[in-house]
Amino acid sequence: QVQLVESGGGLVQPGGSLKLSCVASRGISAYAMGWYRQAPGKKRELVAEVTSGGSTNYADSVKDRFTISRDNAKNTVDLQMNSLKPEDTAAYYCNAARYGLTSIKLYDYWGQGTQVTVSS
């Protein structure tokens, strides 16, 4: 089991910045790491991900504003969020996933989430 703990959420004004951090209880080098978010009444959606090989992918809505990074030595993954908008308001969740060679998901772990509220 991999336990994930998020931090860094809070209240920020539109145009402001926040940095979310996720700390894993054990090594994450073999895992794809991602940040997801879920707003009230909406489905959980992928915000950003970084594969075990270092490739990144972002939702169109956050491209050029958010940056995901990982530090395998520290077992952490961060999400730097800039130019925040009210529509970014959601609970943000850290995810760790491991896949087989045929893209079969072998493991899937989630944190408890951290709330981000963008409001003036």
MOUR-V44929 format. One record per residue. PSI is psi in whole degrees, -180 to 180 (999 if undefined). Layout:
psi=PSI
psi=PSI
//
This chain:
psi=143
psi=121
psi=136
psi=133
psi=120
psi=154
psi=166
psi=-7
psi=168
psi=-166
psi=130
psi=149
psi=153
psi=137
psi=-10
psi=-176
psi=152
psi=152
psi=118
psi=142
psi=148
psi=126
psi=129
psi=151
psi=-14
psi=179
psi=140
psi=5
psi=-30
psi=2
psi=145
psi=134
psi=139
psi=159
psi=129
psi=162
psi=155
psi=119
psi=157
psi=131
psi=3
psi=160
psi=154
psi=134
psi=151
psi=130
psi=-51
psi=151
psi=154
psi=125
psi=171
psi=-24
psi=-4
psi=-2
psi=144
psi=155
psi=138
psi=149
psi=145
psi=-33
psi=-17
psi=-2
psi=140
psi=0
psi=-36
psi=150
psi=126
psi=143
psi=155
psi=151
psi=97
psi=-31
psi=-30
psi=-2
psi=44
psi=154
psi=134
psi=157
psi=107
psi=122
psi=118
psi=163
psi=49
psi=145
psi=156
psi=-33
psi=-7
psi=-8
psi=124
psi=170
psi=129
psi=134
psi=138
psi=141
psi=141
psi=128
psi=143
psi=135
psi=152
psi=-180
psi=-23
psi=20
psi=22
psi=130
psi=118
psi=-38
psi=148
psi=114
psi=148
psi=146
psi=179
psi=-14
psi=155
psi=137
psi=132
psi=123
psi=123
psi=110
psi=149
psi=999
//
